Amino acid sequence: MATIYKSNSNYHNTKQTYKYLDLYDPKLTIDTLSSVTYEIEVKNKYDRRPDLLAFDLYDDAALWWVIVHYNRDKLKDPINDFRAGITIVVPERYNQ
């Protein structure tokens, strides 16, 4: 039987089969994302740690995927490509 995810889960909107999740479908809408974005340079303390940056920006380390989503052209590997010195785009806020 498929797992039923809570409405605040990142997987809530992702379709499921008997055993597996379909392609990840995050809640990225006008209501959840700010239309305001800005560029930042990744500092040494965030090297290979998008979760730490997400915590500092949005008070939730689990929102690292929002940063990676916005920079999917630069971050093919969301951990190893997240290096100090690169410039990335981040939304001003994310509302779950």
N, CA, C and O atoms as CSV, one atom per row, in Angstrom:
chain,resi,resn,atom,element,x,y,z
A,1,MET,N,N,0.837,-1.189,0.000
A,1,MET,CA,C,0.000,0.000,0.000
A,1,MET,C,C,0.879,1.249,0.000
A,1,MET,O,O,1.912,1.280,0.669
A,2,ALA,N,N,0.487,2.251,-0.726
A,2,ALA,CA,C,1.248,3.496,-0.814
A,2,ALA,C,C,1.130,4.281,0.485
A,2,ALA,O,O,0.107,4.232,1.168
A,3,THR,N,N,2.198,5.008,0.812
A,3,THR,CA,C,2.216,5.841,2.002
A,3,THR,C,C,1.441,7.117,1.720
A,3,THR,O,O,1.564,7.698,0.642
A,4,ILE,N,N,0.654,7.548,2.672
A,4,ILE,CA,C,-0.048,8.830,2.563
A,4,ILE,C,C,0.790,9.863,3.311
A,4,ILE,O,O,0.981,9.754,4.523
A,5,TYR,N,N,1.290,10.865,2.587
A,5,TYR,CA,C,2.119,11.883,3.208
A,5,TYR,C,C,1.253,13.037,3.702
A,5,TYR,O,O,0.248,13.388,3.083
A,6,LYS,N,N,1.657,13.615,4.820
A,6,LYS,CA,C,0.929,14.755,5.392
A,6,LYS,C,C,0.981,15.943,4.439
A,6,LYS,O,O,1.864,16.028,3.586
A,7,SER,N,N,0.043,16.847,4.589
A,7,SER,CA,C,-0.051,17.985,3.673
A,7,SER,C,C,1.161,18.910,3.744
A,7,SER,O,O,1.420,19.649,2.794
A,8,ASN,N,N,1.903,18.887,4.837
A,8,ASN,CA,C,3.079,19.746,4.935
A,8,ASN,C,C,4.362,19.037,4.499
A,8,ASN,O,O,5.448,19.608,4.598
A,9,SER,N,N,4.246,17.806,4.023
A,9,SER,CA,C,5.405,17.049,3.559
A,9,SER,C,C,5.796,17.488,2.148
A,9,SER,O,O,4.940,17.848,1.341
A,10,ASN,N,N,7.091,17.455,1.863
A,10,ASN,CA,C,7.559,17.761,0.507
A,10,ASN,C,C,7.040,16.760,-0.508
A,10,ASN,O,O,6.995,17.064,-1.700
A,11,TYR,N,N,6.646,15.573,-0.064
A,11,TYR,CA,C,6.196,14.519,-0.971
A,11,TYR,C,C,4.676,14.463,-1.123
A,11,TYR,O,O,4.168,13.590,-1.826
A,12,HIS,N,N,3.954,15.352,-0.495
A,12,HIS,CA,C,2.491,15.319,-0.513
A,12,HIS,C,C,1.920,15.347,-1.935
A,12,HIS,O,O,0.970,14.622,-2.228
A,13,ASN,N,N,2.481,16.165,-2.809
A,13,ASN,CA,C,1.955,16.307,-4.175
A,13,ASN,C,C,2.535,15.303,-5.164
A,13,ASN,O,O,2.112,15.251,-6.319
A,14,THR,N,N,3.497,14.508,-4.718
A,14,THR,CA,C,4.151,13.557,-5.610
A,14,THR,C,C,3.310,12.301,-5.752
A,14,THR,O,O,2.926,11.686,-4.757
A,15,LYS,N,N,3.024,11.922,-6.989
A,15,LYS,CA,C,2.204,10.738,-7.239
A,15,LYS,C,C,2.945,9.473,-6.795
A,15,LYS,O,O,4.174,9.431,-6.750
A,16,GLN,N,N,2.154,8.446,-6.469
A,16,GLN,CA,C,2.727,7.203,-5.984
A,16,GLN,C,C,2.104,6.017,-6.698
A,16,GLN,O,O,0.953,6.059,-7.133
A,17,THR,N,N,2.892,4.964,-6.805
A,17,THR,CA,C,2.363,3.688,-7.253
A,17,THR,C,C,2.244,2.816,-6.003
A,17,THR,O,O,2.358,3.301,-4.877
A,18,TYR,N,N,2.017,1.554,-6.218
A,18,TYR,CA,C,1.907,0.629,-5.094
A,18,TYR,C,C,3.122,0.716,-4.174
A,18,TYR,O,O,2.986,0.673,-2.951
A,19,LYS,N,N,4.308,0.838,-4.767
A,19,LYS,CA,C,5.537,0.734,-3.996
A,19,LYS,C,C,6.460,1.955,-4.083
A,19,LYS,O,O,7.273,2.184,-3.188
A,20,TYR,N,N,6.337,2.724,-5.143
A,20,TYR,CA,C,7.325,3.753,-5.413
A,20,TYR,C,C,6.694,5.134,-5.574
A,20,TYR,O,O,5.527,5.273,-5.943
A,21,LEU,N,N,7.527,6.170,-5.278
A,21,LEU,CA,C,7.131,7.538,-5.581
A,21,LEU,C,C,7.434,7.821,-7.044
A,21,LEU,O,O,8.418,7.326,-7.592
A,22,ASP,N,N,6.591,8.611,-7.662
A,22,ASP,CA,C,6.836,9.057,-9.037
A,22,ASP,C,C,7.892,10.162,-8.977
A,22,ASP,O,O,8.526,10.349,-7.939
A,23,LEU,N,N,8.088,10.893,-10.070
A,23,LEU,CA,C,9.031,11.996,-10.061
A,23,LEU,C,C,8.605,13.023,-9.020
A,23,LEU,O,O,7.420,13.323,-8.870
A,24,TYR,N,N,9.571,13.546,-8.320
A,24,TYR,CA,C,9.338,14.505,-7.240
A,24,TYR,C,C,8.614,15.739,-7.766
A,24,TYR,O,O,9.035,16.332,-8.759
A,25,ASP,N,N,7.546,16.118,-7.114
A,25,ASP,CA,C,6.737,17.253,-7.520
A,25,ASP,C,C,6.584,18.200,-6.336
A,25,ASP,O,O,5.563,18.163,-5.649
A,26,PRO,N,N,7.583,19.051,-6.084
A,26,PRO,CA,C,7.514,19.931,-4.912
A,26,PRO,C,C,6.458,21.007,-5.075
A,26,PRO,O,O,6.015,21.303,-6.185
A,27,LYS,N,N,6.064,21.584,-3.963
A,27,LYS,CA,C,5.062,22.644,-3.960
A,27,LYS,C,C,5.727,23.984,-4.270
A,27,LYS,O,O,6.008,24.764,-3.361
A,28,LEU,N,N,5.973,24.246,-5.524
A,28,LEU,CA,C,6.560,25.511,-5.943
A,28,LEU,C,C,5.485,26.297,-6.677
A,28,LEU,O,O,5.221,26.064,-7.856
A,29,THR,N,N,4.885,27.209,-5.978
A,29,THR,CA,C,3.807,28.011,-6.545
A,29,THR,C,C,4.035,29.476,-6.202
A,29,THR,O,O,4.957,29.809,-5.458
A,30,ILE,N,N,3.219,30.322,-6.732
A,30,ILE,CA,C,3.286,31.748,-6.398
A,30,ILE,C,C,3.064,31.950,-4.906
A,30,ILE,O,O,3.623,32.871,-4.309
A,31,ASP,N,N,2.249,31.089,-4.303
A,31,ASP,CA,C,1.969,31.220,-2.876
A,31,ASP,C,C,3.130,30.789,-1.999
A,31,ASP,O,O,3.296,31.320,-0.901
A,32,THR,N,N,3.945,29.833,-2.457
A,32,THR,CA,C,5.031,29.330,-1.619
A,32,THR,C,C,6.349,30.042,-1.855
A,32,THR,O,O,7.169,30.135,-0.941
A,33,LEU,N,N,6.569,30.543,-3.052
A,33,LEU,CA,C,7.840,31.195,-3.356
A,33,LEU,C,C,7.688,32.698,-3.504
A,33,LEU,O,O,6.677,33.201,-3.994
A,34,SER,N,N,8.705,33.382,-3.073
A,34,SER,CA,C,8.745,34.821,-3.265
A,34,SER,C,C,9.146,35.113,-4.705
A,34,SER,O,O,9.970,34.398,-5.275
A,35,SER,N,N,8.580,36.140,-5.289
A,35,SER,CA,C,8.992,36.526,-6.635
A,35,SER,C,C,10.310,37.292,-6.588
A,35,SER,O,O,10.924,37.549,-7.623
A,36,VAL,N,N,10.737,37.651,-5.389
A,36,VAL,CA,C,11.992,38.373,-5.214
A,36,VAL,C,C,13.127,37.371,-5.017
A,36,VAL,O,O,13.087,36.542,-4.108
A,37,THR,N,N,14.133,37.458,-5.877
A,37,THR,CA,C,15.314,36.608,-5.741
A,37,THR,C,C,16.545,37.496,-5.669
A,37,THR,O,O,16.517,38.656,-6.079
A,38,TYR,N,N,17.605,36.946,-5.152
A,38,TYR,CA,C,18.863,37.668,-5.145
A,38,TYR,C,C,20.018,36.696,-5.283
A,38,TYR,O,O,19.891,35.508,-4.989
A,39,GLU,N,N,21.146,37.222,-5.734
A,39,GLU,CA,C,22.349,36.416,-5.913
A,39,GLU,C,C,23.207,36.524,-4.670
A,39,GLU,O,O,23.356,37.598,-4.087
A,40,ILE,N,N,23.775,35.379,-4.269
A,40,ILE,CA,C,24.722,35.380,-3.161
A,40,ILE,C,C,25.909,34.503,-3.548
A,40,ILE,O,O,25.787,33.596,-4.372
A,41,GLU,N,N,27.029,34.783,-2.955
A,41,GLU,CA,C,28.204,33.940,-3.131
A,41,GLU,C,C,28.243,32.962,-1.962
A,41,GLU,O,O,28.086,33.357,-0.807
A,42,VAL,N,N,28.450,31.693,-2.267
A,42,VAL,CA,C,28.498,30.670,-1.227
A,42,VAL,C,C,29.784,30.863,-0.421
A,42,VAL,O,O,30.882,30.851,-0.977
A,43,LYS,N,N,29.638,31.039,0.880
A,43,LYS,CA,C,30.775,31.233,1.783
A,43,LYS,C,C,31.365,29.896,2.187
A,43,LYS,O,O,30.740,28.853,1.995
A,44,ASN,N,N,32.560,29.922,2.744
A,44,ASN,CA,C,33.257,28.707,3.154
A,44,ASN,C,C,32.454,27.850,4.120
A,44,ASN,O,O,32.500,26.622,4.042
A,45,LYS,N,N,31.724,28.476,5.023
A,45,LYS,CA,C,30.987,27.682,6.014
A,45,LYS,C,C,29.843,26.869,5.392
A,45,LYS,O,O,29.327,25.947,6.024
A,46,TYR,N,N,29.446,27.207,4.158
A,46,TYR,CA,C,28.378,26.467,3.474
A,46,TYR,C,C,28.914,25.497,2.418
A,46,TYR,O,O,28.132,24.862,1.711
A,47,ASP,N,N,30.242,25.377,2.306
A,47,ASP,CA,C,30.840,24.504,1.304
A,47,ASP,C,C,30.274,23.089,1.423
A,47,ASP,O,O,30.425,22.431,2.452
A,48,ARG,N,N,29.617,22.632,0.348
A,48,ARG,CA,C,28.952,21.316,0.279
A,48,ARG,C,C,27.844,21.138,1.314
A,48,ARG,O,O,27.513,20.010,1.678
A,49,ARG,N,N,27.274,22.237,1.785
A,49,ARG,CA,C,26.221,22.157,2.803
A,49,ARG,C,C,25.050,23.088,2.488
A,49,ARG,O,O,24.845,24.077,3.191
A,50,PRO,N,N,24.275,22.781,1.434
A,50,PRO,CA,C,23.111,23.626,1.137
A,50,PRO,C,C,22.092,23.608,2.273
A,50,PRO,O,O,21.302,24.542,2.406
A,51,ASP,N,N,22.100,22.563,3.089
A,51,ASP,CA,C,21.181,22.501,4.219
A,51,ASP,C,C,21.475,23.595,5.246
A,51,ASP,O,O,20.549,24.159,5.829
A,52,LEU,N,N,22.756,23.899,5.472
A,52,LEU,CA,C,23.100,24.961,6.422
A,52,LEU,C,C,22.663,26.326,5.911
A,52,LEU,O,O,22.182,27.160,6.677
A,53,LEU,N,N,22.832,26.547,4.618
A,53,LEU,CA,C,22.384,27.816,4.036
A,53,LEU,C,C,20.867,27.928,4.109
A,53,LEU,O,O,20.338,28.996,4.417
A,54,ALA,N,N,20.165,26.837,3.830
A,54,ALA,CA,C,18.703,26.855,3.918
A,54,ALA,C,C,18.250,27.162,5.340
A,54,ALA,O,O,17.276,27.889,5.538
A,55,PHE,N,N,18.941,26.620,6.317
A,55,PHE,CA,C,18.585,26.907,7.708
A,55,PHE,C,C,18.787,28.386,8.016
A,55,PHE,O,O,17.934,29.016,8.641
A,56,ASP,N,N,19.914,28.940,7.576
A,56,ASP,CA,C,20.173,30.355,7.840
A,56,ASP,C,C,19.216,31.277,7.088
A,56,ASP,O,O,18.858,32.340,7.596
A,57,LEU,N,N,18.799,30.883,5.887
A,57,LEU,CA,C,17.889,31.726,5.103
A,57,LEU,C,C,16.424,31.560,5.494
A,57,LEU,O,O,15.680,32.537,5.580
A,58,TYR,N,N,16.012,30.297,5.732
A,58,TYR,CA,C,14.585,30.005,5.887
A,58,TYR,C,C,14.232,29.349,7.221
A,58,TYR,O,O,13.085,28.957,7.433
A,59,ASP,N,N,15.210,29.227,8.123
A,59,ASP,CA,C,15.003,28.578,9.428
A,59,ASP,C,C,14.570,27.128,9.315
A,59,ASP,O,O,13.904,26.609,10.211
A,60,ASP,N,N,14.942,26.462,8.217
A,60,ASP,CA,C,14.578,25.061,8.021
A,60,ASP,C,C,15.592,24.410,7.078
A,60,ASP,O,O,15.593,24.677,5.876
A,61,ALA,N,N,16.449,23.559,7.631
A,61,ALA,CA,C,17.479,22.896,6.825
A,61,ALA,C,C,16.876,21.981,5.769
A,61,ALA,O,O,17.509,21.722,4.746
A,62,ALA,N,N,15.668,21.489,5.999
A,62,ALA,CA,C,15.022,20.586,5.038
A,62,ALA,C,C,14.659,21.292,3.731
A,62,ALA,O,O,14.298,20.629,2.758
A,63,LEU,N,N,14.745,22.601,3.693
A,63,LEU,CA,C,14.412,23.348,2.479
A,63,LEU,C,C,15.623,23.565,1.570
A,63,LEU,O,O,15.604,24.447,0.711
A,64,TRP,N,N,16.664,22.773,1.751
A,64,TRP,CA,C,17.850,22.873,0.899
A,64,TRP,C,C,17.481,22.684,-0.567
A,64,TRP,O,O,18.107,23.277,-1.445
A,65,TRP,N,N,16.476,21.868,-0.835
A,65,TRP,CA,C,16.096,21.561,-2.216
A,65,TRP,C,C,15.564,22.795,-2.955
A,65,TRP,O,O,15.616,22.841,-4.184
A,66,VAL,N,N,15.048,23.803,-2.218
A,66,VAL,CA,C,14.571,25.035,-2.860
A,66,VAL,C,C,15.760,25.759,-3.494
A,66,VAL,O,O,15.673,26.243,-4.623
A,67,ILE,N,N,16.859,25.827,-2.764
A,67,ILE,CA,C,18.070,26.466,-3.281
A,67,ILE,C,C,18.585,25.703,-4.496
A,67,ILE,O,O,18.941,26.303,-5.511
A,68,VAL,N,N,18.621,24.393,-4.388
A,68,VAL,CA,C,19.105,23.563,-5.488
A,68,VAL,C,C,18.186,23.695,-6.707
A,68,VAL,O,O,18.667,23.730,-7.839
A,69,HIS,N,N,16.885,23.767,-6.488
A,69,HIS,CA,C,15.933,23.914,-7.584
A,69,HIS,C,C,16.201,25.202,-8.374
A,69,HIS,O,O,16.190,25.195,-9.605
A,70,TYR,N,N,16.436,26.277,-7.673
A,70,TYR,CA,C,16.689,27.550,-8.336
A,70,TYR,C,C,18.009,27.566,-9.101
A,70,TYR,O,O,18.200,28.388,-9.997
A,71,ASN,N,N,18.917,26.662,-8.749
A,71,ASN,CA,C,20.244,26.656,-9.351
A,71,ASN,C,C,20.549,25.342,-10.052
A,71,ASN,O,O,21.703,24.917,-10.112
A,72,ARG,N,N,19.520,24.703,-10.578
A,72,ARG,CA,C,19.706,23.382,-11.184
A,72,ARG,C,C,20.580,23.423,-12.429
A,72,ARG,O,O,21.092,22.386,-12.849
A,73,ASP,N,N,20.763,24.604,-13.035
A,73,ASP,CA,C,21.678,24.707,-14.174
A,73,ASP,C,C,23.140,24.684,-13.722
A,73,ASP,O,O,24.014,24.289,-14.494
A,74,LYS,N,N,23.417,25.098,-12.494
A,74,LYS,CA,C,24.786,25.119,-11.959
A,74,LYS,C,C,25.095,23.913,-11.086
A,74,LYS,O,O,26.249,23.495,-10.988
A,75,LEU,N,N,24.075,23.352,-10.452
A,75,LEU,CA,C,24.279,22.296,-9.458
A,75,LEU,C,C,23.753,20.961,-9.976
A,75,LEU,O,O,22.651,20.541,-9.624
A,76,LYS,N,N,24.534,20.309,-10.802
A,76,LYS,CA,C,24.120,18.982,-11.282
A,76,LYS,C,C,24.144,17.982,-10.136
A,76,LYS,O,O,23.259,17.132,-10.036
A,77,ASP,N,N,25.146,18.076,-9.272
A,77,ASP,CA,C,25.227,17.297,-8.036
A,77,ASP,C,C,24.977,18.283,-6.900
A,77,ASP,O,O,25.826,19.135,-6.640
A,78,PRO,N,N,23.830,18.191,-6.212
A,78,PRO,CA,C,23.456,19.220,-5.245
A,78,PRO,C,C,24.395,19.358,-4.051
A,78,PRO,O,O,24.365,20.377,-3.361
A,79,ILE,N,N,25.217,18.361,-3.799
A,79,ILE,CA,C,26.151,18.447,-2.676
A,79,ILE,C,C,27.550,18.818,-3.169
A,79,ILE,O,O,28.116,19.818,-2.727
A,80,ASN,N,N,28.102,18.032,-4.066
A,80,ASN,CA,C,29.482,18.249,-4.499
A,80,ASN,C,C,29.676,19.491,-5.362
A,80,ASN,O,O,30.781,20.033,-5.409
A,81,ASP,N,N,28.640,19.952,-6.041
A,81,ASP,CA,C,28.753,21.177,-6.835
A,81,ASP,C,C,28.482,22.432,-6.004
A,81,ASP,O,O,28.723,23.546,-6.471
A,82,PHE,N,N,27.989,22.265,-4.796
A,82,PHE,CA,C,27.694,23.393,-3.908
A,82,PHE,C,C,28.985,23.770,-3.185
A,82,PHE,O,O,29.214,23.369,-2.044
A,83,ARG,N,N,29.818,24.543,-3.869
A,83,ARG,CA,C,31.157,24.850,-3.379
A,83,ARG,C,C,31.281,26.322,-3.028
A,83,ARG,O,O,30.607,27.178,-3.601
A,84,ALA,N,N,32.163,26.596,-2.067
A,84,ALA,CA,C,32.456,27.981,-1.693
A,84,ALA,C,C,32.965,28.728,-2.919
A,84,ALA,O,O,33.768,28.210,-3.695
A,85,GLY,N,N,32.482,29.953,-3.074
A,85,GLY,CA,C,32.934,30.799,-4.169
A,85,GLY,C,C,31.983,30.891,-5.342
A,85,GLY,O,O,32.069,31.841,-6.120
A,86,ILE,N,N,31.060,29.917,-5.500
A,86,ILE,CA,C,30.128,30.027,-6.619
A,86,ILE,C,C,29.021,31.021,-6.264
A,86,ILE,O,O,28.694,31.217,-5.094
A,87,THR,N,N,28.470,31.625,-7.269
A,87,THR,CA,C,27.364,32.561,-7.081
A,87,THR,C,C,26.070,31.845,-7.446
A,87,THR,O,O,25.957,31.251,-8.519
A,88,ILE,N,N,25.099,31.907,-6.544
A,88,ILE,CA,C,23.815,31.245,-6.747
A,88,ILE,C,C,22.674,32.236,-6.579
A,88,ILE,O,O,22.848,33.329,-6.041
A,89,VAL,N,N,21.501,31.826,-7.053
A,89,VAL,CA,C,20.279,32.621,-6.918
A,89,VAL,C,C,19.410,31.951,-5.858
A,89,VAL,O,O,19.239,30.732,-5.867
A,90,VAL,N,N,18.864,32.749,-4.950
A,90,VAL,CA,C,17.977,32.208,-3.922
A,90,VAL,C,C,16.725,33.062,-3.829
A,90,VAL,O,O,16.790,34.279,-4.001
A,91,PRO,N,N,15.574,32.432,-3.555
A,91,PRO,CA,C,14.360,33.233,-3.336
A,91,PRO,C,C,14.438,33.904,-1.973
A,91,PRO,O,O,15.074,33.402,-1.047
A,92,GLU,N,N,13.785,35.034,-1.877
A,92,GLU,CA,C,13.808,35.783,-0.612
A,92,GLU,C,C,13.197,34.968,0.532
A,92,GLU,O,O,13.679,35.015,1.663
A,93,ARG,N,N,12.149,34.233,0.230
A,93,ARG,CA,C,11.501,33.420,1.277
A,93,ARG,C,C,10.826,32.218,0.638
A,93,ARG,O,O,10.601,32.176,-0.571
A,94,TYR,N,N,10.513,31.249,1.474
A,94,TYR,CA,C,9.736,30.084,1.055
A,94,TYR,C,C,8.697,29.840,2.129
A,94,TYR,O,O,9.042,29.706,3.303
A,95,ASN,N,N,7.433,29.780,1.749
A,95,ASN,CA,C,6.339,29.559,2.696
A,95,ASN,C,C,5.782,28.157,2.489
A,95,ASN,O,O,5.281,27.823,1.415
A,96,GLN,N,N,5.876,27.358,3.519
A,96,GLN,CA,C,5.346,26.004,3.400
A,96,GLN,C,C,3.852,25.994,3.557
A,96,GLN,O,O,3.231,24.934,3.487
